[in-house]
Amino acid sequence: MSIDREKLAEFKARESDAFRRSRPLSAARARHDNGFFGGVPQHWMLDWPMPFPLVVASASGTTLLDLDGHELTDLCLGDTGAMFGHNPAPVAKAVAAQAAHGLTAMLPSADVEAVGDLLRSRFGLPYWQITLTASDANRFALRAARAITGRKRILVFDGCYHGAVDETAVNLINGRTEAKPSLWGQAYDLADVSVCVPFNDVDALAKALAREDIACVITEPALTNCGIVAPQPGFLEDVRRLTRSHGSLLLIDETHTLSTGPGGWTGTFGLEPDIFVAGKAVAGGIPTGIWGFNEAVKAGIERIRRDIPPGHSGVGTTLSGSPLQMAALRACLGEVMTETTYAGMIASAIGLEDALNTLIKVRGLPWSVIRLGARLETVFAPDLPTNAVEMRASFDHDLEAAIHLGLLNRGFLVTPFHNMLLAGPGLPQSVPQAYVSALDSILDEIL
């Protein structure tokens, strides 16, 4: 498929003008010096492909209302932070109730026992700790893995994303592990502590683990940040087999793959991680990360705590495990993340998948669609990539940005960093066809 780049640029210019004209209140906020860098409280908010950030007035379910009164169907959902909808009623009720009785105390609340039981039954690991983010959970779990094994290196897969964790911020470039070129202020050579190999490459994994200096392999069940790359049949089983045979711990990060089912990919397909991590949506949008571990890791942590001097461990933060988090976790795990909720979300995602595949077929586009439960992605390639190199080769950032802006002007908010859609609870049945019709109208103008 040949893209007329001049036509694409003209389309994006028209859509940018339309965005500016229709959002004077957001534009005024963007021009005003409000004390924040770039006018936003988190600099990622500047990365959306729009002339200036739209300002949120309210959000509920799968609908977002901006300051200028535009109602948007939200298929981004805070990049999964609101996977189970904005403002889920049980979580909102629990948070309001807990607020009347204290938000943080650095002591356990009455909800701890119930939350522990919910985590055990849902994800299958017997011991748990709470953090503020999945980034923290990954960071602390990796520190524990190094302490337990006595090894300093970790292994990641090219194209991975595990939050703001130094050791995981690497790419595989010409066979070498190198820091991502976009990384700010890196103070040491990440290749000293990290090994990066291609996803789905069992031979490369086996070779790296054979040195027996890897404390932990950290991976998502499917890559999600460089675009969705699914594991090839048997790959995750090989990862588990090889880590066990070479004395390395296996950490499964399900922060983005919770969309797969009520127990994530781990529960759906029976994975057996030593350590399990999730965050973002797990407490309904209240900042929370979780990390769980098996008996062997528990024994290792007990040994560490027994054998080292008291003091700063580098694991834990003051606000972690607060009564606020525990109330939100109890409500989300117990009342929101139900089989019924997932069934509805996945049905909506299948509707989007089918509608997109029909459009691709009718137009003869060299594209494909991949879905992980309630999450799906359009790939600008006829065959689904099996690793990050293949996925990166499919990228067309200009086309992606133009489509995203066009969709926004047609009432759909999608994830800014790639072509991911997330089908939240209660998504109207009309959305799949309406979304594809909007995309079709955009393609009429740029192809």
C-alpha positions as a Markdown table, in Angstrom:
| # | Residue | x | y | z |
|---|---|---|---|---|
| 1 | Met | 0.0 | 0.0 | 0.0 |
| 2 | Ser | 1.4 | 3.3 | -1.0 |
| 3 | Ile | 0.8 | 6.3 | 1.2 |
| 4 | Asp | 0.8 | 9.8 | -0.5 |
| 5 | Arg | 2.8 | 11.7 | 2.1 |
| 6 | Glu | 1.7 | 15.1 | 0.9 |
| 7 | Lys | -1.9 | 14.0 | 1.1 |
| 8 | Leu | -1.3 | 12.7 | 4.6 |
| 9 | Ala | 0.3 | 15.9 | 5.7 |
| 10 | Glu | -2.6 | 18.0 | 4.3 |
| 11 | Phe | -5.1 | 15.8 | 6.1 |
| 12 | Lys | -3.2 | 16.2 | 9.4 |
| 13 | Ala | -3.1 | 20.0 | 9.0 |
| 14 | Arg | -6.9 | 20.1 | 8.4 |
| 15 | Glu | -7.6 | 17.9 | 11.4 |
| 16 | Ser | -5.2 | 20.0 | 13.6 |
| 17 | Asp | -7.2 | 23.1 | 12.5 |
| 18 | Ala | -10.5 | 21.4 | 13.3 |
| 19 | Phe | -9.2 | 20.4 | 16.7 |
| 20 | Arg | -8.1 | 23.9 | 17.5 |
| 21 | Arg | -11.3 | 25.5 | 16.4 |
| 22 | Ser | -13.5 | 23.1 | 18.4 |
| 23 | Arg | -11.6 | 23.3 | 21.7 |
| 24 | Pro | -11.1 | 27.0 | 22.6 |
| 25 | Leu | -11.2 | 26.3 | 26.4 |
| 26 | Ser | -8.5 | 23.6 | 26.2 |
| 27 | Ala | -6.5 | 26.0 | 23.9 |
| 28 | Ala | -6.8 | 28.8 | 26.5 |
| 29 | Arg | -5.5 | 26.4 | 29.2 |
| 30 | Ala | -2.6 | 25.4 | 27.0 |
| 31 | Arg | -1.6 | 29.1 | 26.5 |
| 32 | His | -1.8 | 29.9 | 30.2 |
| 33 | Asp | 1.3 | 29.6 | 32.4 |
| 34 | Asn | -0.1 | 27.4 | 35.1 |
| 35 | Gly | 3.1 | 26.5 | 36.9 |
| 36 | Phe | 3.6 | 23.1 | 35.2 |
| 37 | Phe | 6.2 | 22.2 | 32.7 |
| 38 | Gly | 4.5 | 22.3 | 29.3 |
| 39 | Gly | 1.3 | 23.1 | 31.1 |
| 40 | Val | 0.8 | 19.5 | 32.2 |
| 41 | Pro | 1.4 | 17.7 | 35.5 |
| 42 | Gln | 3.2 | 14.7 | 33.8 |
| 43 | His | 5.2 | 15.3 | 30.6 |
| 44 | Trp | 3.8 | 12.2 | 28.9 |
| 45 | Met | 0.6 | 14.2 | 28.5 |
| 46 | Leu | 2.4 | 16.2 | 25.8 |
| 47 | Asp | 3.0 | 13.1 | 23.7 |
| 48 | Trp | -0.6 | 12.8 | 22.3 |
| 49 | Pro | -0.8 | 13.6 | 18.5 |
| 50 | Met | -2.9 | 16.7 | 19.0 |
| 51 | Pro | -2.0 | 20.4 | 18.8 |
| 52 | Phe | -2.4 | 20.8 | 22.6 |
| 53 | Pro | -3.7 | 18.5 | 25.4 |
| 54 | Leu | -7.4 | 18.4 | 25.7 |
| 55 | Val | -8.5 | 19.0 | 29.3 |
| 56 | Val | -10.7 | 16.4 | 31.0 |
| 57 | Ala | -13.9 | 17.7 | 32.6 |
| 58 | Ser | -15.2 | 14.3 | 33.7 |
| 59 | Ala | -15.1 | 10.6 | 32.9 |
| 60 | Ser | -17.4 | 7.7 | 33.6 |
| 61 | Gly | -17.4 | 4.2 | 32.3 |
| 62 | Thr | -16.1 | 4.3 | 28.7 |
| 63 | Thr | -17.0 | 8.0 | 28.1 |
| 64 | Leu | -14.8 | 11.0 | 28.6 |
| 65 | Leu | -16.1 | 14.6 | 28.5 |
| 66 | Asp | -13.6 | 17.3 | 27.8 |
| 67 | Leu | -13.6 | 20.9 | 29.0 |
| 68 | Asp | -15.2 | 22.1 | 25.7 |
| 69 | Gly | -18.1 | 19.7 | 26.0 |
| 70 | His | -17.1 | 17.1 | 23.6 |
| 71 | Glu | -18.1 | 13.5 | 24.6 |
| 72 | Leu | -15.6 | 10.9 | 23.5 |
| 73 | Thr | -15.7 | 7.2 | 23.4 |
| 74 | Asp | -12.6 | 6.3 | 25.4 |
| 75 | Leu | -10.8 | 3.3 | 23.9 |
| 76 | Cys | -7.5 | 4.3 | 25.7 |
| 77 | Leu | -8.8 | 4.2 | 29.3 |
| 78 | Gly | -5.7 | 5.9 | 30.7 |
| 79 | Asp | -3.4 | 3.4 | 28.8 |
| 80 | Thr | -5.1 | 0.6 | 30.9 |
| 81 | Gly | -5.1 | 2.5 | 34.2 |
| 82 | Ala | -8.9 | 2.7 | 33.8 |
| 83 | Met | -9.2 | -0.7 | 32.1 |
| 84 | Phe | -12.4 | -1.5 | 34.1 |
| 85 | Gly | -13.9 | 1.8 | 33.2 |
| 86 | His | -13.6 | 5.3 | 34.7 |
| 87 | Asn | -15.0 | 5.6 | 38.2 |
| 88 | Pro | -16.2 | 2.0 | 38.8 |
| 89 | Ala | -19.0 | 2.3 | 41.3 |
| 90 | Pro | -17.8 | -0.2 | 43.9 |
| 91 | Val | -14.3 | 1.4 | 44.0 |
| 92 | Ala | -15.7 | 4.9 | 44.2 |
| 93 | Lys | -17.9 | 3.8 | 47.1 |
| 94 | Ala | -15.1 | 2.1 | 48.9 |
| 95 | Val | -12.7 | 5.0 | 48.5 |
| 96 | Ala | -15.3 | 7.5 | 49.8 |
| 97 | Ala | -16.0 | 5.3 | 52.8 |
| 98 | Gln | -12.4 | 4.8 | 53.6 |
| 99 | Ala | -11.6 | 8.5 | 53.3 |
| 100 | Ala | -13.8 | 9.1 | 56.3 |
| 101 | His | -11.7 | 6.8 | 58.4 |
| 102 | Gly | -8.1 | 7.7 | 57.3 |
| 103 | Leu | -6.1 | 7.4 | 54.1 |
| 104 | Thr | -2.6 | 6.3 | 55.2 |
| 105 | Ala | -1.1 | 5.1 | 58.5 |
| 106 | Met | 1.9 | 2.9 | 57.6 |
| 107 | Leu | 0.0 | 0.1 | 59.5 |
| 108 | Pro | -2.3 | -2.6 | 58.1 |
| 109 | Ser | -6.0 | -1.9 | 57.8 |
| 110 | Ala | -8.9 | -4.3 | 58.4 |
| 111 | Asp | -9.1 | -5.0 | 54.7 |
| 112 | Val | -5.8 | -6.8 | 54.6 |
| 113 | Glu | -7.0 | -10.3 | 55.2 |
| 114 | Ala | -9.8 | -10.1 | 52.6 |
| 115 | Val | -7.4 | -8.6 | 50.0 |
| 116 | Gly | -4.8 | -11.3 | 50.6 |
| 117 | Asp | -7.4 | -14.0 | 50.1 |
| 118 | Leu | -8.6 | -12.3 | 46.8 |
| 119 | Leu | -5.0 | -12.0 | 45.5 |
| 120 | Arg | -4.2 | -15.7 | 46.4 |
| 121 | Ser | -7.3 | -17.1 | 44.8 |
| 122 | Arg | -7.1 | -14.9 | 41.6 |
| 123 | Phe | -3.5 | -15.2 | 40.7 |
| 124 | Gly | -2.4 | -18.4 | 42.5 |
| 125 | Leu | 0.6 | -17.2 | 44.5 |
| 126 | Pro | 0.6 | -17.4 | 48.3 |
| 127 | Tyr | 2.4 | -14.3 | 49.4 |
| 128 | Trp | 1.9 | -10.6 | 48.4 |
| 129 | Gln | 3.2 | -7.1 | 48.9 |
| 130 | Ile | 1.7 | -3.8 | 47.9 |
| 131 | Thr | 3.4 | -0.8 | 46.2 |
| 132 | Leu | 2.2 | 2.5 | 44.6 |
| 133 | Thr | 3.0 | 1.4 | 41.0 |
| 134 | Ala | 3.9 | -1.6 | 39.0 |
| 135 | Ser | 7.2 | 0.1 | 38.3 |
| 136 | Asp | 7.9 | 0.0 | 42.1 |
| 137 | Ala | 6.7 | -3.6 | 42.2 |
| 138 | Asn | 9.1 | -4.7 | 39.4 |
| 139 | Arg | 12.0 | -2.7 | 41.0 |
| 140 | Phe | 11.5 | -4.3 | 44.4 |
| 141 | Ala | 11.0 | -7.8 | 43.0 |
| 142 | Leu | 14.2 | -7.6 | 41.0 |
| 143 | Arg | 16.1 | -6.3 | 44.0 |
| 144 | Ala | 14.8 | -9.3 | 46.0 |
| 145 | Ala | 15.7 | -11.7 | 43.1 |
| 146 | Arg | 19.3 | -10.5 | 43.1 |
| 147 | Ala | 19.5 | -10.8 | 46.9 |
| 148 | Ile | 18.1 | -14.3 | 46.9 |
| 149 | Thr | 20.2 | -15.7 | 44.1 |
| 150 | Gly | 23.4 | -13.8 | 44.7 |
| 151 | Arg | 23.5 | -12.8 | 41.0 |
| 152 | Lys | 23.4 | -9.3 | 39.8 |
| 153 | Arg | 22.2 | -9.6 | 36.2 |
| 154 | Ile | 18.6 | -9.7 | 34.9 |
| 155 | Leu | 17.3 | -10.8 | 31.5 |
| 156 | Val | 14.7 | -8.9 | 29.5 |
| 157 | Phe | 13.3 | -9.3 | 26.0 |
| 158 | Asp | 13.8 | -6.8 | 23.2 |
| 159 | Gly | 10.8 | -4.5 | 23.0 |
| 160 | Cys | 9.8 | -5.0 | 26.6 |
| 161 | Tyr | 8.3 | -2.4 | 28.9 |
| 162 | His | 8.3 | -2.8 | 32.7 |
| 163 | Gly | 7.8 | 0.8 | 33.8 |
| 164 | Ala | 10.4 | 3.2 | 35.1 |
| 165 | Val | 12.9 | 0.5 | 36.0 |
| 166 | Asp | 16.5 | 1.2 | 34.9 |
| 167 | Glu | 17.5 | -2.4 | 34.3 |
| 168 | Thr | 14.6 | -3.0 | 31.8 |
| 169 | Ala | 15.1 | 0.2 | 29.8 |
| 170 | Val | 17.3 | -1.5 | 27.1 |
| 171 | Asn | 17.1 | -2.5 | 23.5 |
| 172 | Leu | 18.9 | -5.1 | 21.5 |
| 173 | Ile | 20.9 | -3.2 | 18.9 |
| 174 | Asn | 23.1 | -5.2 | 16.5 |
| 175 | Gly | 23.3 | -8.0 | 18.9 |
| 176 | Arg | 24.3 | -5.8 | 21.8 |
| 177 | Thr | 22.3 | -4.8 | 24.9 |
| 178 | Glu | 22.2 | -1.0 | 25.0 |
| 179 | Ala | 20.2 | 1.7 | 26.9 |
| 180 | Lys | 17.2 | 3.0 | 25.1 |
| 181 | Pro | 18.3 | 6.2 | 23.2 |
| 182 | Ser | 15.4 | 8.1 | 24.7 |
| 183 | Leu | 16.4 | 7.4 | 28.3 |
| 184 | Trp | 17.1 | 10.5 | 30.5 |
| 185 | Gly | 20.3 | 10.8 | 32.5 |
| 186 | Gln | 21.5 | 7.2 | 32.6 |
| 187 | Ala | 24.4 | 7.1 | 35.1 |
| 188 | Tyr | 25.8 | 3.6 | 34.5 |
| 189 | Asp | 26.1 | 1.1 | 31.7 |
| 190 | Leu | 23.0 | -1.0 | 31.7 |
| 191 | Ala | 24.8 | -3.8 | 29.9 |
| 192 | Asp | 26.6 | -4.5 | 33.1 |
| 193 | Val | 23.4 | -5.6 | 34.8 |
| 194 | Ser | 21.0 | -6.4 | 32.0 |
| 195 | Val | 20.9 | -8.9 | 29.1 |
| 196 | Cys | 18.5 | -8.4 | 26.3 |
| 197 | Val | 17.5 | -11.2 | 23.9 |
| 198 | Pro | 14.8 | -11.4 | 21.2 |
| 199 | Phe | 11.3 | -12.4 | 22.3 |
| 200 | Asn | 10.3 | -15.9 | 21.0 |
| 201 | Asp | 13.9 | -16.9 | 20.5 |
| 202 | Val | 14.5 | -20.0 | 22.7 |
| 203 | Asp | 18.0 | -20.5 | 21.5 |
| 204 | Ala | 19.1 | -17.0 | 22.4 |
| 205 | Leu | 17.4 | -17.4 | 25.8 |
| 206 | Ala | 19.1 | -20.7 | 26.5 |
| 207 | Lys | 22.5 | -19.3 | 25.5 |
| 208 | Ala | 22.1 | -16.3 | 27.8 |
| 209 | Leu | 20.9 | -18.4 | 30.8 |
| 210 | Ala | 23.7 | -21.0 | 30.3 |
| 211 | Arg | 26.2 | -18.6 | 31.9 |
| 212 | Glu | 24.2 | -19.0 | 35.1 |
| 213 | Asp | 24.6 | -15.4 | 36.2 |
| 214 | Ile | 21.0 | -14.3 | 35.6 |
| 215 | Ala | 19.1 | -13.6 | 38.8 |
| 216 | Cys | 15.7 | -13.2 | 37.1 |
| 217 | Val | 14.0 | -13.3 | 33.8 |
| 218 | Ile | 11.3 | -10.6 | 33.7 |
| 219 | Thr | 8.8 | -10.6 | 30.9 |
| 220 | Glu | 5.2 | -9.9 | 30.0 |
| 221 | Pro | 3.4 | -13.0 | 28.7 |
| 222 | Ala | 3.1 | -11.1 | 25.4 |
| 223 | Leu | 4.9 | -7.9 | 24.5 |
| 224 | Thr | 2.5 | -5.0 | 24.6 |
| 225 | Asn | 4.5 | -1.7 | 24.4 |
| 226 | Cys | 6.2 | -2.0 | 21.1 |
| 227 | Gly | 2.9 | -3.3 | 19.7 |
| 228 | Ile | 1.4 | -6.6 | 20.8 |
| 229 | Val | 3.7 | -9.5 | 20.0 |
| 230 | Ala | 2.2 | -12.8 | 21.1 |
| 231 | Pro | 4.3 | -15.7 | 22.4 |
| 232 | Gln | 4.8 | -18.5 | 19.9 |
| 233 | Pro | 3.3 | -21.9 | 20.9 |
| 234 | Gly | 5.5 | -23.4 | 23.7 |
| 235 | Phe | 7.7 | -20.3 | 24.2 |
| 236 | Leu | 6.5 | -19.4 | 27.7 |
| 237 | Glu | 6.8 | -23.1 | 28.7 |
| 238 | Asp | 10.4 | -23.0 | 27.5 |
| 239 | Val | 11.1 | -19.9 | 29.4 |
| 240 | Arg | 9.8 | -21.6 | 32.6 |
| 241 | Arg | 11.8 | -24.8 | 31.9 |
| 242 | Leu | 15.1 | -22.9 | 31.2 |
| 243 | Thr | 14.8 | -20.6 | 34.2 |
| 244 | Arg | 14.3 | -23.5 | 36.5 |
| 245 | Ser | 17.2 | -25.5 | 35.0 |
| 246 | His | 19.6 | -22.6 | 35.3 |
| 247 | Gly | 18.6 | -21.3 | 38.8 |
| 248 | Ser | 17.0 | -18.1 | 37.6 |
| 249 | Leu | 13.8 | -16.7 | 39.0 |
| 250 | Leu | 10.9 | -16.0 | 36.6 |
| 251 | Leu | 8.9 | -12.7 | 37.0 |
| 252 | Ile | 5.7 | -12.4 | 35.0 |
| 253 | Asp | 4.6 | -8.8 | 34.6 |
| 254 | Glu | 0.9 | -8.7 | 33.9 |
| 255 | Thr | 0.3 | -5.0 | 34.2 |
| 256 | His | -0.9 | -4.7 | 30.6 |
| 257 | Thr | -2.0 | -8.3 | 30.0 |
| 258 | Leu | -4.6 | -8.3 | 32.8 |
| 259 | Ser | -7.0 | -7.8 | 29.8 |
| 260 | Thr | -6.6 | -11.5 | 29.0 |
| 261 | Gly | -8.9 | -12.7 | 31.7 |
| 262 | Pro | -9.8 | -12.5 | 35.4 |
| 263 | Gly | -6.4 | -14.1 | 36.4 |
| 264 | Gly | -4.5 | -12.4 | 33.6 |
| 265 | Trp | -2.5 | -14.6 | 31.2 |
| 266 | Thr | -1.1 | -16.4 | 34.2 |
| 267 | Gly | -4.5 | -17.6 | 35.3 |
| 268 | Thr | -5.9 | -18.2 | 31.8 |
| 269 | Phe | -3.1 | -20.3 | 30.6 |
| 270 | Gly | -1.7 | -21.7 | 33.8 |
| 271 | Leu | 1.7 | -20.1 | 34.0 |
| 272 | Glu | 3.9 | -20.8 | 37.0 |
| 273 | Pro | 5.9 | -17.7 | 37.8 |
| 274 | Asp | 8.1 | -17.4 | 40.9 |
| 275 | Ile | 7.0 | -13.7 | 41.1 |
| 276 | Phe | 3.9 | -12.0 | 39.7 |
| 277 | Val | 3.5 | -8.3 | 39.2 |
| 278 | Ala | 0.6 | -6.1 | 38.1 |
| 279 | Gly | -0.5 | -2.5 | 38.6 |
| 280 | Lys | -2.4 | 0.3 | 36.9 |
| 281 | Ala | -5.9 | -1.0 | 36.8 |
| 282 | Val | -5.8 | -3.5 | 39.6 |
| 283 | Ala | -7.3 | -1.1 | 42.2 |
| 284 | Gly | -9.6 | 0.6 | 39.7 |
| 285 | Gly | -7.3 | 3.5 | 39.0 |
| 286 | Ile | -6.1 | 4.2 | 42.6 |
| 287 | Pro | -2.3 | 4.1 | 42.3 |
| 288 | Thr | -1.4 | 0.6 | 43.3 |
| 289 | Gly | 1.0 | -2.1 | 42.3 |
| 290 | Ile | 1.1 | -5.7 | 43.5 |
| 291 | Trp | 3.8 | -8.3 | 43.6 |
| 292 | Gly | 3.3 | -11.9 | 44.7 |
| 293 | Phe | 5.7 | -14.8 | 45.2 |
| 294 | Asn | 6.0 | -18.5 | 45.9 |
| 295 | Glu | 7.3 | -20.4 | 48.9 |
| 296 | Ala | 10.9 | -20.4 | 47.7 |
| 297 | Val | 11.0 | -16.7 | 47.2 |
| 298 | Lys | 9.3 | -16.2 | 50.6 |
| 299 | Ala | 12.0 | -18.3 | 52.2 |
| 300 | Gly | 14.7 | -16.3 | 50.4 |
| 301 | Ile | 13.2 | -13.0 | 51.7 |
| 302 | Glu | 13.0 | -14.3 | 55.2 |
| 303 | Arg | 16.7 | -15.3 | 55.0 |
| 304 | Ile | 17.7 | -11.9 | 53.7 |
| 305 | Arg | 15.8 | -10.1 | 56.5 |
| 306 | Arg | 17.4 | -12.4 | 59.1 |
| 307 | Asp | 21.0 | -12.2 | 57.8 |
| 308 | Ile | 21.4 | -8.5 | 56.9 |
| 309 | Pro | 21.6 | -5.5 | 59.3 |
| 310 | Pro | 18.5 | -3.5 | 60.0 |
| 311 | Gly | 18.1 | -0.3 | 58.0 |
| 312 | His | 17.1 | 0.9 | 54.5 |
| 313 | Ser | 16.4 | -2.2 | 52.3 |
| 314 | Gly | 15.7 | -0.3 | 49.1 |
| 315 | Val | 12.3 | -2.1 | 49.0 |
| 316 | Gly | 9.1 | -0.3 | 50.0 |
| 317 | Thr | 7.8 | 3.2 | 50.2 |
| 318 | Thr | 5.9 | 5.0 | 53.0 |
| 319 | Leu | 2.5 | 5.2 | 51.3 |
| 320 | Ser | 2.5 | 1.6 | 50.1 |
| 321 | Gly | -0.2 | -0.7 | 51.5 |
| 322 | Ser | -2.3 | 2.2 | 52.8 |
| 323 | Pro | -5.9 | 1.8 | 53.9 |
| 324 | Leu | -7.0 | 3.7 | 50.8 |
| 325 | Gln | -5.2 | 1.2 | 48.5 |
| 326 | Met | -6.6 | -1.8 | 50.4 |
| 327 | Ala | -10.1 | -0.5 | 50.2 |
| 328 | Ala | -9.8 | 0.1 | 46.5 |
| 329 | Leu | -8.2 | -3.3 | 45.9 |
| 330 | Arg | -10.8 | -5.1 | 47.8 |
| 331 | Ala | -13.6 | -3.5 | 45.8 |
| 332 | Cys | -11.9 | -3.9 | 42.5 |
| 333 | Leu | -10.8 | -7.5 | 42.9 |
| 334 | Gly | -14.0 | -8.6 | 44.6 |
| 335 | Glu | -16.7 | -6.6 | 42.7 |
| 336 | Val | -15.3 | -5.2 | 39.5 |
| 337 | Met | -12.9 | -7.7 | 38.0 |
| 338 | Thr | -15.5 | -10.4 | 37.8 |
| 339 | Glu | -16.1 | -13.2 | 35.2 |
| 340 | Thr | -19.2 | -11.3 | 34.0 |
| 341 | Thr | -17.2 | -8.0 | 33.6 |
| 342 | Tyr | -14.5 | -9.8 | 31.6 |
| 343 | Ala | -17.1 | -11.6 | 29.4 |
| 344 | Gly | -18.6 | -8.3 | 28.4 |
| 345 | Met | -15.3 | -6.6 | 27.7 |
| 346 | Ile | -14.0 | -9.5 | 25.6 |
| 347 | Ala | -17.2 | -9.7 | 23.6 |
| 348 | Ser | -16.8 | -5.9 | 22.8 |
| 349 | Ala | -13.2 | -6.4 | 21.8 |
| 350 | Ile | -14.2 | -9.3 | 19.5 |
| 351 | Gly | -16.7 | -7.0 | 17.9 |
| 352 | Leu | -14.0 | -4.4 | 17.3 |
| 353 | Glu | -11.6 | -7.1 | 16.0 |
| 354 | Asp | -14.2 | -8.5 | 13.6 |
| 355 | Ala | -15.2 | -5.0 | 12.3 |
| 356 | Leu | -11.5 | -4.1 | 11.7 |
| 357 | Asn | -10.8 | -7.3 | 9.9 |
| 358 | Thr | -13.7 | -6.7 | 7.7 |
| 359 | Leu | -12.5 | -3.2 | 6.8 |
| 360 | Ile | -9.0 | -4.5 | 6.2 |
| 361 | Lys | -10.4 | -7.2 | 3.8 |
| 362 | Val | -12.8 | -4.9 | 1.9 |
| 363 | Arg | -10.1 | -2.3 | 1.4 |
| 364 | Gly | -7.3 | -4.8 | 0.7 |
| 365 | Leu | -5.1 | -3.2 | 3.3 |
| 366 | Pro | -1.8 | -4.9 | 4.2 |
| 367 | Trp | -2.7 | -4.8 | 7.9 |
| 368 | Ser | -3.5 | -7.3 | 10.6 |
| 369 | Val | -5.2 | -7.3 | 14.0 |
| 370 | Ile | -4.1 | -9.0 | 17.2 |
| 371 | Arg | -6.2 | -9.3 | 20.4 |
| 372 | Leu | -5.4 | -10.2 | 24.0 |
| 373 | Gly | -8.8 | -10.6 | 25.7 |
| 374 | Ala | -10.2 | -7.1 | 25.9 |
| 375 | Arg | -7.2 | -5.4 | 24.3 |
| 376 | Leu | -6.4 | -5.3 | 20.6 |
| 377 | Glu | -4.1 | -3.7 | 18.2 |
| 378 | Thr | -4.0 | -2.9 | 14.5 |
| 379 | Val | -0.6 | -3.7 | 13.0 |
| 380 | Phe | 0.6 | -2.0 | 9.7 |
| 381 | Ala | 1.8 | -5.4 | 8.3 |
| 382 | Pro | 0.0 | -8.3 | 6.6 |
| 383 | Asp | 1.6 | -10.9 | 9.0 |
| 384 | Leu | 1.7 | -10.6 | 12.7 |
| 385 | Pro | 5.3 | -9.9 | 13.9 |
| 386 | Thr | 6.9 | -12.4 | 16.2 |
| 387 | Asn | 9.6 | -10.1 | 17.8 |
| 388 | Ala | 10.3 | -6.4 | 18.3 |
| 389 | Val | 12.5 | -6.1 | 15.2 |
| 390 | Glu | 9.7 | -7.2 | 13.0 |
| 391 | Met | 7.2 | -5.0 | 14.8 |
| 392 | Arg | 9.4 | -1.9 | 14.6 |
| 393 | Ala | 9.7 | -2.5 | 10.8 |
| 394 | Ser | 5.9 | -2.1 | 10.6 |
| 395 | Phe | 5.8 | 1.3 | 12.3 |
| 396 | Asp | 4.5 | 4.3 | 10.4 |
| 397 | His | 4.4 | 7.1 | 12.9 |
| 398 | Asp | 3.1 | 9.7 | 10.6 |
| 399 | Leu | 0.2 | 7.6 | 9.5 |
| 400 | Glu | -0.5 | 6.5 | 13.1 |
| 401 | Ala | -0.5 | 10.2 | 14.3 |
| 402 | Ala | -2.8 | 11.3 | 11.5 |
| 403 | Ile | -5.3 | 8.5 | 12.1 |
| 404 | His | -5.3 | 9.1 | 15.9 |
| 405 | Leu | -6.0 | 12.8 | 15.4 |
| 406 | Gly | -8.7 | 12.1 | 12.9 |
| 407 | Leu | -10.4 | 9.6 | 15.3 |
| 408 | Leu | -10.3 | 12.1 | 18.1 |
| 409 | Asn | -12.1 | 14.7 | 15.9 |
| 410 | Arg | -14.7 | 12.0 | 15.2 |
| 411 | Gly | -15.3 | 11.1 | 18.8 |
| 412 | Phe | -12.8 | 8.4 | 19.6 |
| 413 | Leu | -9.9 | 8.6 | 22.0 |
| 414 | Val | -7.2 | 5.9 | 21.4 |
| 415 | Thr | -3.9 | 5.2 | 23.0 |
| 416 | Pro | -1.3 | 7.7 | 21.7 |
| 417 | Phe | 1.8 | 5.5 | 21.7 |
| 418 | His | 0.6 | 2.9 | 19.3 |
| 419 | Asn | -2.6 | 1.4 | 17.7 |
| 420 | Met | -4.0 | -0.1 | 20.9 |
| 421 | Leu | -7.7 | -0.2 | 21.7 |
| 422 | Leu | -9.1 | -1.3 | 25.0 |
| 423 | Ala | -12.8 | -2.3 | 25.3 |
| 424 | Gly | -14.0 | -1.3 | 28.8 |
| 425 | Pro | -17.1 | -2.6 | 30.6 |
| 426 | Gly | -20.4 | -1.4 | 29.2 |
| 427 | Leu | -19.0 | -0.3 | 25.8 |
| 428 | Pro | -22.1 | 0.3 | 23.7 |
| 429 | Gln | -22.8 | -2.3 | 21.0 |
| 430 | Ser | -22.8 | 0.4 | 18.4 |
| 431 | Val | -19.2 | 1.3 | 19.0 |
| 432 | Pro | -17.3 | -1.3 | 16.9 |
| 433 | Gln | -19.2 | -0.3 | 13.7 |
| 434 | Ala | -19.1 | 3.4 | 14.5 |
| 435 | Tyr | -15.3 | 3.2 | 15.2 |
| 436 | Val | -14.6 | 1.4 | 11.9 |
| 437 | Ser | -16.9 | 3.8 | 10.0 |
| 438 | Ala | -14.8 | 6.7 | 11.4 |
| 439 | Leu | -11.6 | 5.0 | 10.4 |
| 440 | Asp | -13.0 | 4.3 | 7.0 |
| 441 | Ser | -13.8 | 8.0 | 6.5 |
| 442 | Ile | -10.3 | 8.9 | 7.4 |
| 443 | Leu | -8.8 | 6.4 | 5.0 |
| 444 | Asp | -11.0 | 7.9 | 2.3 |
| 445 | Glu | -9.1 | 11.2 | 2.8 |
| 446 | Ile | -5.5 | 9.8 | 3.0 |
| 447 | Leu | -5.3 | 6.9 | 0.6 |
